[in-house]
Amino acid sequence: MLKYKGYHGKVELDEEAGLLHGEIVDLNDVVTFQGKTVEEIQKAFKDSVDDYLEFCAERGEEPDKPFSGKLMLRLPKEVHRNVYLKAKKEGKSLNEFISSKLAEV
């Protein structure tokens, strides 16, 4: 994963074309980039992030931002209850318990 200004880029190899191509994964919009070398793909990624931010500014739109840390989660009632009870048994809040379990992923 490439990282720049809080955004992440995923890169794959296209063997047939002899190119590296990637996509910024933090966005609802589709923003891609490509290059033939590691240096080219890194530069193309940064240029794509900068171009995206510039494009949003020109249009007066708020760019998609990297994750806020807030997650809305819907669970079946029984799962919600069981997770809550497990958290209480460990002396944690529901948020602390779920965060600790997700951090293990």
The first five atom37 places (N, CA, C, CB, O) and aatype in JSON, in Angstrom:
{
  "aatype": [12, 10, 11, 18, 11, 7, 18, 8, 7, 11, 19, 6, 10, 3, 6, 6, 0, 7, 10, 10, 8, 7, 6, 9, 19, 3, 10, 2, 3, 19, 19, 16, 13, 5, 7, 11, 16, 19, 6, 6, 9, 5, 11, 0, 13, 11, 3, 15, 19, 3, 3, 18, 10, 6, 13, 4, 0, 6, 1, 7, 6, 6, 14, 3, 11, 14, 13, 15, 7, 11, 10, 12, 10, 1, 10, 14, 11, 6, 19, 8, 1, 2, 19, 18, 10, 11, 0, 11, 11, 6, 7, 11, 15, 10, 2, 6, 13, 9, 15, 15, 11, 10, 0, 6, 19],
  "atom_mask": [
    [1, 1, 1, 1, 1],
    [1, 1, 1, 1, 1],
    [1, 1, 1, 1, 1],
    [1, 1, 1, 1, 1],
    [1, 1, 1, 1, 1],
    [1, 1, 1, 0, 1],
    [1, 1, 1, 1, 1],
    [1, 1, 1, 1, 1],
    [1, 1, 1, 0, 1],
    [1, 1, 1, 1, 1],
    [1, 1, 1, 1, 1],
    [1, 1, 1, 1, 1],
    [1, 1, 1, 1, 1],
    [1, 1, 1, 1, 1],
    [1, 1, 1, 1, 1],
    [1, 1, 1, 1, 1],
    [1, 1, 1, 1, 1],
    [1, 1, 1, 0, 1],
    [1, 1, 1, 1, 1],
    [1, 1, 1, 1, 1],
    [1, 1, 1, 1, 1],
    [1, 1, 1, 0, 1],
    [1, 1, 1, 1, 1],
    [1, 1, 1, 1, 1],
    [1, 1, 1, 1, 1],
    [1, 1, 1, 1, 1],
    [1, 1, 1, 1, 1],
    [1, 1, 1, 1, 1],
    [1, 1, 1, 1, 1],
    [1, 1, 1, 1, 1],
    [1, 1, 1, 1, 1],
    [1, 1, 1, 1, 1],
    [1, 1, 1, 1, 1],
    [1, 1, 1, 1, 1],
    [1, 1, 1, 0, 1],
    [1, 1, 1, 1, 1],
    [1, 1, 1, 1, 1],
    [1, 1, 1, 1, 1],
    [1, 1, 1, 1, 1],
    [1, 1, 1, 1, 1],
    [1, 1, 1, 1, 1],
    [1, 1, 1, 1, 1],
    [1, 1, 1, 1, 1],
    [1, 1, 1, 1, 1],
    [1, 1, 1, 1, 1],
    [1, 1, 1, 1, 1],
    [1, 1, 1, 1, 1],
    [1, 1, 1, 1, 1],
    [1, 1, 1, 1, 1],
    [1, 1, 1, 1, 1],
    [1, 1, 1, 1, 1],
    [1, 1, 1, 1, 1],
    [1, 1, 1, 1, 1],
    [1, 1, 1, 1, 1],
    [1, 1, 1, 1, 1],
    [1, 1, 1, 1, 1],
    [1, 1, 1, 1, 1],
    [1, 1, 1, 1, 1],
    [1, 1, 1, 1, 1],
    [1, 1, 1, 0, 1],
    [1, 1, 1, 1, 1],
    [1, 1, 1, 1, 1],
    [1, 1, 1, 1, 1],
    [1, 1, 1, 1, 1],
    [1, 1, 1, 1, 1],
    [1, 1, 1, 1, 1],
    [1, 1, 1, 1, 1],
    [1, 1, 1, 1, 1],
    [1, 1, 1, 0, 1],
    [1, 1, 1, 1, 1],
    [1, 1, 1, 1, 1],
    [1, 1, 1, 1, 1],
    [1, 1, 1, 1, 1],
    [1, 1, 1, 1, 1],
    [1, 1, 1, 1, 1],
    [1, 1, 1, 1, 1],
    [1, 1, 1, 1, 1],
    [1, 1, 1, 1, 1],
    [1, 1, 1, 1, 1],
    [1, 1, 1, 1, 1],
    [1, 1, 1, 1, 1],
    [1, 1, 1, 1, 1],
    [1, 1, 1, 1, 1],
    [1, 1, 1, 1, 1],
    [1, 1, 1, 1, 1],
    [1, 1, 1, 1, 1],
    [1, 1, 1, 1, 1],
    [1, 1, 1, 1, 1],
    [1, 1, 1, 1, 1],
    [1, 1, 1, 1, 1],
    [1, 1, 1, 0, 1],
    [1, 1, 1, 1, 1],
    [1, 1, 1, 1, 1],
    [1, 1, 1, 1, 1],
    [1, 1, 1, 1, 1],
    [1, 1, 1, 1, 1],
    [1, 1, 1, 1, 1],
    [1, 1, 1, 1, 1],
    [1, 1, 1, 1, 1],
    [1, 1, 1, 1, 1],
    [1, 1, 1, 1, 1],
    [1, 1, 1, 1, 1],
    [1, 1, 1, 1, 1],
    [1, 1, 1, 1, 1],
    [1, 1, 1, 1, 1]
  ],
  "atom_positions": [
    [[0.84, -1.19, 0.0], [0.0, 0.0, 0.0], [0.88, 1.24, 0.0], [-0.95, 0.0, 1.21], [1.83, 1.36, 0.76]],
    [[0.53, 2.15, -0.86], [1.18, 3.45, -0.87], [0.39, 4.4, 0.04], [1.29, 4.02, -2.32], [-0.83, 4.27, 0.15]],
    [[1.08, 5.35, 0.69], [0.41, 6.31, 1.57], [0.89, 7.71, 1.23], [0.69, 5.99, 3.06], [2.08, 7.94, 1.01]],
    [[-0.08, 8.65, 1.18], [0.25, 10.05, 0.9], [-0.93, 10.91, 1.33], [0.57, 10.26, -0.62], [-2.06, 10.67, 0.92]],
    [[-0.67, 11.91, 2.15], [-1.69, 12.85, 2.62], [-2.89, 12.14, 3.23], [-2.14, 13.75, 1.48], [-4.03, 12.61, 3.11]],
    [[-2.65, 11.0, 3.87], [-3.72, 10.26, 4.51], [-4.48, 9.32, 3.59], [0.0, 0.0, 0.0], [-5.37, 8.6, 4.05]],
    [[-4.16, 9.3, 2.31], [-4.82, 8.43, 1.34], [-3.94, 7.21, 1.08], [-5.12, 9.19, 0.03], [-2.72, 7.26, 1.25]],
    [[-4.57, 6.12, 0.65], [-3.86, 4.87, 0.39], [-4.09, 4.42, -1.03], [-4.3, 3.78, 1.37], [-5.19, 4.52, -1.57]],
    [[-3.03, 3.92, -1.64], [-3.11, 3.41, -3.0], [-2.74, 1.94, -3.05], [0.0, 0.0, 0.0], [-1.75, 1.52, -2.45]],
    [[-3.54, 1.19, -3.76], [-3.29, -0.24, -3.96], [-2.72, -0.41, -5.36], [-4.61, -1.1, -3.76], [-3.25, 0.14, -6.32]],
    [[-1.62, -1.17, -5.48], [-0.94, -1.33, -6.76], [-0.93, -2.8, -7.16], [0.51, -0.79, -6.69], [-0.73, -3.69, -6.33]],
    [[-1.17, -3.03, -8.45], [-1.11, -4.39, -9.01], [-0.26, -4.37, -10.27], [-2.53, -4.93, -9.31], [-0.08, -3.33, -10.91]],
    [[0.25, -5.53, -10.61], [1.07, -5.69, -11.81], [0.2, -6.2, -12.95], [2.25, -6.64, -11.55], [-0.53, -7.18, -12.79]],
    [[0.28, -5.55, -14.1], [-0.35, -6.03, -15.33], [0.78, -6.59, -16.18], [-1.16, -4.89, -16.09], [1.45, -5.85, -16.91]],
    [[0.99, -7.9, -16.09], [2.11, -8.54, -16.78], [2.02, -8.38, -18.29], [2.18, -10.01, -16.43], [3.04, -8.14, -18.94]],
    [[0.82, -8.5, -18.85], [0.66, -8.39, -20.3], [1.08, -7.03, -20.81], [-0.79, -8.67, -20.7], [1.76, -6.92, -21.83]],
    [[0.68, -5.98, -20.11], [1.0, -4.63, -20.55], [2.37, -4.17, -20.05], [-0.06, -3.66, -20.07], [2.9, -3.17, -20.53]],
    [[2.94, -4.91, -19.1], [4.22, -4.52, -18.52], [4.11, -3.24, -17.71], [0.0, 0.0, 0.0], [5.04, -2.43, -17.69]],
    [[2.97, -3.07, -17.03], [2.73, -1.86, -16.25], [2.3, -2.18, -14.83], [1.67, -1.01, -16.93], [1.74, -3.24, -14.54]],
    [[2.58, -1.25, -13.96], [2.0, -1.25, -12.62], [0.81, -0.31, -12.69], [3.05, -0.82, -11.51], [0.92, 0.79, -13.22]],
    [[-0.31, -0.72, -12.15], [-1.46, 0.18, -12.11], [-2.07, 0.12, -10.72], [-2.51, -0.19, -13.19], [-2.0, -0.89, -10.03]],
    [[-2.67, 1.24, -10.34], [-3.21, 1.29, -8.99], [-4.45, 2.13, -8.91], [0.0, 0.0, 0.0], [-4.88, 2.76, -9.88]],
    [[-5.03, 2.12, -7.71], [-6.24, 2.87, -7.44], [-6.17, 3.4, -6.01], [-7.51, 2.0, -7.65], [-5.67, 2.73, -5.11]],
    [[-6.67, 4.61, -5.81], [-6.78, 5.16, -4.46], [-7.98, 4.49, -3.82], [-6.92, 6.74, -4.47], [-9.09, 4.56, -4.35]],
    [[-7.77, 3.85, -2.68], [-8.82, 3.02, -2.1], [-9.69, 3.73, -1.06], [-8.21, 1.82, -1.47], [-10.7, 3.17, -0.63]],
    [[-9.32, 4.93, -0.64], [-10.07, 5.65, 0.4], [-11.22, 6.48, -0.15], [-9.14, 6.54, 1.17], [-11.87, 7.19, 0.61]],
    [[-11.48, 6.42, -1.44], [-12.43, 7.33, -2.06], [-13.68, 6.63, -2.57], [-11.77, 8.05, -3.19], [-13.65, 5.45, -2.92]],
    [[-14.78, 7.39, -2.61], [-15.97, 6.9, -3.3], [-15.78, 7.05, -4.8], [-17.23, 7.66, -2.83], [-16.29, 6.24, -5.58]],
    [[-15.04, 8.09, -5.22], [-14.72, 8.3, -6.63], [-13.65, 7.29, -7.05], [-14.24, 9.76, -6.88], [-12.89, 6.79, -6.21]],
    [[-13.59, 7.01, -8.34], [-12.56, 6.11, -8.84], [-11.41, 6.96, -9.36], [-13.12, 5.17, -9.97], [-11.57, 7.73, -10.32]],
    [[-10.24, 6.82, -8.73], [-9.04, 7.54, -9.14], [-7.94, 6.51, -9.3], [-8.65, 8.66, -8.09], [-7.57, 5.82, -8.35]],
    [[-7.42, 6.41, -10.52], [-6.39, 5.42, -10.83], [-5.09, 6.1, -11.23], [-6.86, 4.5, -11.95], [-5.04, 7.31, -11.45]],
    [[-4.04, 5.3, -11.31], [-2.71, 5.79, -11.69], [-1.91, 4.61, -12.22], [-1.98, 6.48, -10.49], [-2.24, 3.45, -11.94]],
    [[-0.85, 4.89, -12.98], [-0.02, 3.81, -13.49], [1.41, 4.26, -13.72], [-0.6, 3.27, -14.8], [1.7, 5.46, -13.76]],
    [[2.3, 3.3, -13.85], [3.7, 3.56, -14.11], [4.41, 2.28, -14.49], [0.0, 0.0, 0.0], [3.87, 1.18, -14.34]],
    [[5.64, 2.43, -14.98], [6.42, 1.26, -15.38], [7.43, 0.84, -14.32], [7.15, 1.54, -16.68], [7.9, -0.3, -14.33]],
    [[7.75, 1.75, -13.41], [8.73, 1.45, -12.36], [8.14, 1.81, -11.0], [10.06, 2.23, -12.6], [7.09, 2.44, -10.92]],
    [[8.83, 1.39, -9.95], [8.39, 1.74, -8.6], [8.38, 3.26, -8.44], [9.31, 1.09, -7.53], [7.43, 3.82, -7.88]],
    [[9.41, 3.91, -8.92], [9.49, 5.37, -8.81], [8.33, 6.04, -9.56], [10.83, 5.88, -9.36], [7.72, 6.98, -9.05]],
    [[8.03, 5.55, -10.77], [6.95, 6.12, -11.56], [5.6, 5.92, -10.88], [6.92, 5.5, -12.95], [4.78, 6.83, -10.87]],
    [[5.36, 4.75, -10.33], [4.06, 4.47, -9.7], [3.9, 5.31, -8.43], [3.92, 2.96, -9.37], [2.8, 5.78, -8.14]],
    [[4.98, 5.5, -7.68], [4.91, 6.33, -6.48], [4.59, 7.78, -6.85], [6.23, 6.26, -5.7], [3.76, 8.43, -6.2]],
    [[5.26, 8.29, -7.87], [5.0, 9.66, -8.32], [3.59, 9.79, -8.87], [6.03, 10.08, -9.39], [2.9, 10.77, -8.57]],
    [[3.15, 8.82, -9.67], [1.81, 8.87, -10.25], [0.74, 8.85, -9.15], [1.59, 7.68, -11.22], [-0.28, 9.53, -9.26]],
    [[0.98, 8.07, -8.11], [0.05, 8.02, -6.98], [-0.06, 9.39, -6.32], [0.49, 6.95, -5.95], [-1.17, 9.89, -6.11]],
    [[1.07, 9.98, -6.0], [1.06, 11.3, -5.36], [0.42, 12.35, -6.26], [2.48, 11.73, -4.99], [-0.36, 13.19, -5.8]],
    [[0.74, 12.3, -7.55], [0.14, 13.24, -8.5], [-1.38, 13.06, -8.55], [0.74, 13.04, -9.91], [-2.12, 14.03, -8.63]],
    [[-1.83, 11.81, -8.5], [-3.28, 11.54, -8.55], [-3.99, 12.07, -7.31], [-3.53, 10.03, -8.68], [-5.07, 12.64, -7.42]],
    [[-3.38, 11.9, -6.14], [-3.97, 12.45, -4.92], [-4.04, 13.98, -5.03], [-3.14, 12.03, -3.67], [-5.08, 14.57, -4.75]],
    [[-2.92, 14.6, -5.44], [-2.9, 16.06, -5.57], [-3.92, 16.54, -6.61], [-1.48, 16.53, -5.97], [-4.62, 17.53, -6.38]],
    [[-4.02, 15.84, -7.74], [-4.99, 16.2, -8.78], [-6.42, 16.07, -8.26], [-4.8, 15.31, -10.03], [-7.26, 16.93, -8.54]],
    [[-6.69, 15.02, -7.51], [-8.02, 14.82, -6.95], [-8.37, 15.96, -6.01], [-8.09, 13.47, -6.2], [-9.47, 16.51, -6.09]],
    [[-7.46, 16.32, -5.12], [-7.71, 17.4, -4.16], [-7.89, 18.73, -4.89], [-6.55, 17.51, -3.15], [-8.75, 19.54, -4.51]],
    [[-7.1, 18.97, -5.92], [-7.21, 20.2, -6.71], [-8.55, 20.24, -7.46], [-6.03, 20.3, -7.71], [-9.2, 21.28, -7.5]],
    [[-8.94, 19.11, -8.04], [-10.22, 19.02, -8.76], [-11.38, 19.33, -7.83], [-10.39, 17.61, -9.37], [-12.29, 20.08, -8.19]],
    [[-11.35, 18.77, -6.63], [-12.42, 19.03, -5.66], [-12.46, 20.5, -5.28], [-12.21, 18.17, -4.4], [-13.54, 21.09, -5.18]],
    [[-11.29, 21.1, -5.08], [-11.23, 22.52, -4.72], [-11.79, 23.39, -5.84], [-9.78, 22.93, -4.41], [-12.53, 24.34, -5.58]],
    [[-11.44, 23.07, -7.09], [-11.94, 23.85, -8.23], [-13.46, 23.78, -8.33], [-11.31, 23.34, -9.52], [-14.1, 24.75, -8.73]],
    [[-14.03, 22.65, -7.97], [-15.48, 22.47, -8.06], [-16.2, 22.92, -6.79], [-15.81, 21.01, -8.34], [-17.43, 22.89, -6.72]],
    [[-15.43, 23.32, -5.78], [-16.02, 23.74, -4.52], [-16.62, 22.59, -3.74], [0.0, 0.0, 0.0], [-17.53, 22.78, -2.94]],
    [[-16.1, 21.38, -3.99], [-16.59, 20.18, -3.31], [-15.63, 19.76, -2.22], [-16.8, 19.04, -4.31], [-14.42, 19.97, -2.34]],
    [[-16.16, 19.17, -1.18], [-15.34, 18.6, -0.11], [-14.8, 17.26, -0.61], [-16.17, 18.43, 1.23], [-15.59, 16.41, -1.03]],
    [[-13.48, 17.04, -0.59], [-12.95, 15.74, -1.01], [-13.32, 14.65, 0.0], [-11.42, 15.8, -1.18], [-13.5, 14.93, 1.19]],
    [[-13.42, 13.42, -0.5], [-13.58, 12.31, 0.44], [-12.36, 12.32, 1.33], [-13.75, 10.92, -0.3], [-11.23, 12.48, 0.87]],
    [[-12.6, 12.14, 2.62], [-11.49, 12.16, 3.57], [-11.21, 10.74, 4.03], [-11.8, 13.07, 4.77], [-12.11, 9.91, 4.09]],
    [[-9.95, 10.48, 4.37], [-9.65, 9.19, 4.97], [-10.53, 8.97, 6.2], [-8.15, 9.08, 5.34], [-11.08, 9.93, 6.74]],
    [[-10.65, 7.78, 6.62], [-11.6, 7.36, 7.63], [-11.52, 8.17, 8.92], [-11.39, 5.92, 7.94], [-10.44, 8.52, 9.39]],
    [[-12.7, 8.46, 9.48], [-12.82, 9.29, 10.68], [-12.6, 8.49, 11.96], [-14.18, 9.94, 10.72], [-12.29, 9.07, 13.0]],
    [[-12.75, 7.18, 11.88], [-12.66, 6.36, 13.08], [-14.03, 6.03, 13.64], [0.0, 0.0, 0.0], [-14.14, 5.31, 14.64]],
    [[-15.07, 6.55, 13.01], [-16.43, 6.23, 13.43], [-16.99, 5.17, 12.5], [-17.34, 7.51, 13.43], [-16.85, 5.26, 11.28]],
    [[-17.62, 4.16, 13.09], [-18.17, 3.05, 12.31], [-19.57, 2.75, 12.8], [-17.26, 1.79, 12.43], [-19.78, 2.44, 13.98]],
    [[-20.53, 2.83, 11.91], [-21.91, 2.47, 12.25], [-22.04, 0.98, 11.96], [-22.97, 3.33, 11.43], [-21.69, 0.51, 10.88]],
    [[-22.54, 0.25, 12.93], [-22.59, -1.2, 12.81], [-23.96, -1.7, 13.24], [-21.49, -1.87, 13.65], [-24.45, -1.34, 14.31]],
    [[-24.57, -2.52, 12.41], [-25.85, -3.14, 12.76], [-25.61, -4.62, 13.02], [-26.92, -2.93, 11.62], [-24.96, -5.31, 12.23]],
    [[-26.14, -5.09, 14.13], [-25.98, -6.48, 14.53], [-27.34, -7.08, 14.86], [-25.04, -6.61, 15.74], [-28.26, -6.35, 15.23]],
    [[-27.47, -8.38, 14.72], [-28.67, -9.01, 15.25], [-28.73, -8.77, 16.76], [-28.69, -10.56, 14.91], [-27.69, -8.69, 17.41]],
    [[-29.92, -8.65, 17.32], [-30.1, -8.34, 18.74], [-29.33, -9.29, 19.65], [-31.57, -8.38, 19.11], [-28.7, -8.87, 20.61]],
    [[-29.37, -10.57, 19.33], [-28.71, -11.57, 20.17], [-27.19, -11.4, 20.15], [-29.08, -12.98, 19.71], [-26.53, -11.54, 21.18]],
    [[-26.62, -11.09, 18.98], [-25.17, -10.85, 18.87], [-24.81, -9.6, 19.67], [-24.74, -10.7, 17.38], [-23.82, -9.6, 20.4]],
    [[-25.6, -8.54, 19.53], [-25.35, -7.3, 20.27], [-25.32, -7.57, 21.77], [-26.44, -6.25, 19.93], [-24.43, -7.11, 22.48]],
    [[-26.3, -8.32, 22.24], [-26.39, -8.66, 23.67], [-25.19, -9.48, 24.11], [-27.68, -9.43, 23.96], [-24.61, -9.2, 25.16]],
    [[-24.8, -10.48, 23.34], [-23.67, -11.34, 23.7], [-22.35, -10.57, 23.73], [-23.56, -12.51, 22.72], [-21.53, -10.77, 24.62]],
    [[-22.17, -9.68, 22.76], [-20.94, -8.86, 22.72], [-20.92, -7.92, 23.92], [-20.85, -8.05, 21.39], [-19.88, -7.75, 24.56]],
    [[-22.05, -7.31, 24.23], [-22.14, -6.43, 25.39], [-21.79, -7.18, 26.67], [-23.56, -5.82, 25.49], [-21.02, -6.68, 27.49]],
    [[-22.35, -8.36, 26.85], [-22.08, -9.14, 28.06], [-20.61, -9.55, 28.14], [-22.96, -10.4, 28.1], [-20.01, -9.52, 29.22]],
    [[-20.03, -9.93, 27.01], [-18.6, -10.3, 26.97], [-17.74, -9.09, 27.35], [-18.2, -10.83, 25.55], [-16.78, -9.23, 28.11]],
    [[-18.07, -7.91, 26.83], [-17.33, -6.69, 27.16], [-17.41, -6.4, 28.65], [-17.88, -5.5, 26.36], [-16.39, -6.09, 29.28]],
    [[-18.6, -6.5, 29.22], [-18.77, -6.25, 30.66], [-17.97, -7.25, 31.49], [-20.25, -6.3, 31.04], [-17.38, -6.89, 32.51]],
    [[-17.96, -8.49, 31.04], [-17.22, -9.53, 31.76], [-15.72, -9.21, 31.78], [-17.46, -10.91, 31.1], [-15.03, -9.52, 32.75]],
    [[-15.23, -8.57, 30.7], [-13.81, -8.2, 30.63], [-13.55, -6.81, 31.22], [-13.33, -8.23, 29.17], [-12.42, -6.33, 31.2]],
    [[-14.59, -6.17, 31.74], [-14.42, -4.85, 32.35], [-14.19, -3.74, 31.35], [0.0, 0.0, 0.0], [-13.55, -2.73, 31.66]],
    [[-14.71, -3.91, 30.13], [-14.51, -2.92, 29.07], [-15.85, -2.37, 28.62], [-13.75, -3.53, 27.87], [-16.9, -2.99, 28.8]],
    [[-15.79, -1.17, 28.04], [-16.98, -0.64, 27.4], [-17.19, -1.43, 26.1], [-16.86, 0.91, 27.11], [-16.28, -2.13, 25.64]],
    [[-18.37, -1.32, 25.54], [-18.65, -2.0, 24.28], [-17.69, -1.51, 23.2], [-20.11, -1.78, 23.85], [-17.17, -2.31, 22.41]],
    [[-17.45, -0.21, 23.15], [-16.53, 0.37, 22.17], [-15.11, -0.17, 22.35], [-16.54, 1.9, 22.28], [-14.46, -0.56, 21.38]],
    [[-14.62, -0.18, 23.59], [-13.27, -0.69, 23.86], [-13.15, -2.15, 23.46], [-12.91, -0.53, 25.35], [-12.15, -2.55, 22.86]],
    [[-14.14, -2.94, 23.78], [-14.12, -4.37, 23.47], [-14.08, -4.6, 21.96], [-15.34, -5.06, 24.07], [-13.24, -5.35, 21.46]],
    [[-15.01, -3.96, 21.23], [-15.06, -4.14, 19.77], [-13.78, -3.61, 19.12], [-16.3, -3.41, 19.17], [-13.24, -4.25, 18.22]],
    [[-13.3, -2.46, 19.57], [-12.04, -1.9, 19.01], [-10.88, -2.85, 19.22], [-11.72, -0.54, 19.66], [-10.08, -3.05, 18.3]],
    [[-10.77, -3.44, 20.4], [-9.66, -4.35, 20.67], [-9.75, -5.59, 19.79], [-9.64, -4.76, 22.15], [-8.72, -6.09, 19.32]],
    [[-10.95, -6.09, 19.57], [-11.12, -7.28, 18.72], [-10.82, -6.96, 17.26], [-12.54, -7.85, 18.85], [-10.19, -7.76, 16.57]],
    [[-11.27, -5.81, 16.79], [-11.0, -5.43, 15.39], [-9.53, -5.12, 15.17], [-11.86, -4.21, 15.01], [-9.01, -5.32, 14.07]],
    [[-8.84, -4.62, 16.21], [-7.41, -4.33, 16.08], [-6.6, -5.61, 15.87], [-6.89, -3.59, 17.33], [-5.48, -5.56, 15.36]],
    [[-7.16, -6.74, 16.24], [-6.47, -8.03, 16.06], [-6.49, -8.49, 14.6], [-7.11, -9.1, 16.95], [-5.74, -9.39, 14.22]],
    [[-7.34, -7.89, 13.79], [-7.5, -8.3, 12.39], [-6.3, -7.88, 11.58], [-8.78, -7.7, 11.78], [-6.25, -8.14, 10.37]]
  ]
}
